[in-house]
Amino acid sequence: MLSMILHDETNIFFIVFCLALTAVAVYVIIKGPKEDPGFRVFFIVSSLGCAAFFGKGFYDLNFVKDGYADSDGYSISNMSVNISTFKFHEKRLPEEKDFYLSSFLNDSRNFSVENGKKIFTPLFPARPVSIINKDNSLYINYTYKYDKESFASKGNVYRYCLNLPGILKEKENIKDMKMSVNGKDFDYKTATKESMKDICYSDKPNTYSLIF
């Protein structure tokens, strides 16, 4: 665990900064001017307060931040509306080529260009997407990858998995979508962070399927 924390540059910055401020405060307690106790108290409180502020930032970064789940929830809800619109007008499920050609599905925000080729990326580029039609359903699969040595990245990916169902539950415009994580189907409308702990991986990337 310690090696993962120290591998990440942002974590190192927070740790060193907080330790430095604490060390300065301790130095002032020991070596500060005895004739001006008010200054010593002010300086010590300010230093420890600043250290606590940055310590909270370190905690939020590694243990609270949702790992882009809210942004992805917005993209997923928009995608579900577009797919529902396509199904209503075309009387069929879209195929991968339809995401390039259909006026309902072709949103420039959902594409990137790599080596001169247009790539469908309805979520962040760090989540490669595949589209599969099977069993009269459309599966949009993606894996949220991360730097395996980064404590912050690993924590963000885990919290993304825990938080995504709750965020999707808040999106009232999602149409006819089911979801699975790591091959396990569940109802995102009733799932909780606690129930997701039995599904989400905390030590490796999680794989998602959006099923329409």
N, C-alpha and C positions, 0 to 999 in steps of 0.2 A: 504493500500500500504506500509506504513512504517513498519507494523508488518511483512510483507513478506520480505522486505529488511533486517530487523534485524534478521530474522530467519536463513538466510543463512550465514554460517561461513565465506565464502570467502568475501561476501559483508561487513560483520562486520570488517574483517581485513582491507580492503581498507578504510573504513570510519574512523576507529580508527587511522590508520597510517597517513592518510591525516590530520586529526584533530590534531594529536600529532605534526606533522611537522609544521603545521600552528601555533600552540600554542608556539612552540619553537621559531619560527621566531618573533612572537609578543613579547615574553619575551625578546629576544635580542634587539628588537627595544626600549623597555622601560628600561631594566636593563643593556644593553651592555656597554662596556667601551667607555666613551665619547671621550677619547683621541685617539682612533683608528677607525675613521669612515669608513675607507676602509674595515676593517675586518667585521664591522657590515653590510655594503652593500653586501659584498661577501656572508656572512653567510645567510642573509635574502633572497637574490636572489637564492642561492643554495637550501635553504629549501623550498621556494615556488615553485621552478622549480621541485624539487623532488615530492612535493605534487601534482603538476599538472600532472606529469608523471604517478603517481599511480592513480590519479583521472581519467585520460584517460583510463587506464587499466580497472578500474571499469566500465566506460561508455561502452567500447568495449565489455566487458563480458556480460553486461546486455542489451545493446541496438543495438549492431552491429553484434556480432557473429551469424553465420547462423545455429547453432544447428545441425551439422553433415550432413547437406543436401548434401554437395559436396561428401562426402564419400558414402552416400546412393545412390546418383545419379550414381556413378561409379558402385556400386553393381547392381543397377536396370538395367543399360544398358547392363552389362555382362549377367544378367539373361535373358534379352529379346533376346539376340543373341543365348543363349543356347536353349531357348524354340523354337525359330524360326528354329534352326538346327534340333531339335527333330521333329517338325512338318513336315519339308521337307523330312526327312528320314523315319519317322514312319507313315506319312499320317494321323495323328490324334493329338489331343491335349493331353498333358501329364496329368496324374492323380497324386495324391500325392505320391503314391508308386513309380512312375517313378523317382521322385527326389532322391530316395534312390538307385535305380537300374540302371538307364540309364547312359551310359558313357558320354552322352552330358550334362546331368543335375547334375550329382553327382560330386560336387566340395567340397573337404574337408573343404574349408573355410566357406562353407554354413551350416555346421553342428556343433552342440555341444552335449555333453553327460550330461544328467541329470538323476540322480538315476539309472545309468546303461542303460538308454534308449537313443538312438540316436534321436536328435531333429533337424528338419529342421529350420535353422535360417539364411536365406539369407541376413538379415540385422542385426543390432546390437541386442544382446539378450534382450535389453530393449523394443524391438518392437515385441511382440509375433505375429506369422504369422499363418494364416489359408488359406487353398487352397480349392477352391470350383469350380466344373465344373457345369455349367448350361447355358442354352440357346446357346449351341455350342460355349461357351466362357470359358476361364479359368480366375478365379478371385483369385488374391493373395491379401489377406486383412491383414492389420496390423494397430495397434494403437500405436502412439508414446506417451508413458506414461511419467509421471514426478512426482516429489515430489510436491504435491499441495501447500505446505507451502513455497516452495523455489521461491523467486522472480527471481533468475537467471534461474532456470529450466523452469519456466513458460514462461519467455521471449524467451528462446532458442527454445522451442517447437513451439511458435507462428512464430518466424522467420524462422524456418525450413519449416513450411507450406507456408510461403510467398515466400521463395527462391527456393524450390524444383522444381517447373515448369520451372523456368528460367535456372536452372542447367541442367535439363533433356533436355531442348531445345538445349543445347550446345553439347550433346552427339549424334554424327552423326550415331552411329551404333545401335540405338534403332530400333527394328523391330516390326511393327504392334501392337503397344501398345496404349491403351486408359487409361484414368485415371479418378478417381472420388475422391473427398474429402468430408467427412461427408455426403455421399449419393448424392452429386451434381456432375454430369459429366461436364467436361470442356476440352478444348483443351490446353494441356500444351505447345504446340508449339507457341501459340499466347497469352497465359495468361501473365499478368504482376503482379508485386507486388500489384499495386493499385487494379486490378480486383480481386486478391485473397483475399483482405480484406473483400469482401462480402461472402466469402466461409469459410475462416479459423476461428476457434475459438481462441479467445485470453485469455479466462478464463477457459478452460478445454481442455483435450487431443483431438487431431484430429485423425480421422480414415480415412485410405486411402485404395483404391482399385486399383490395377494394373490389367488391363483387356486385355487379349490376345485372 
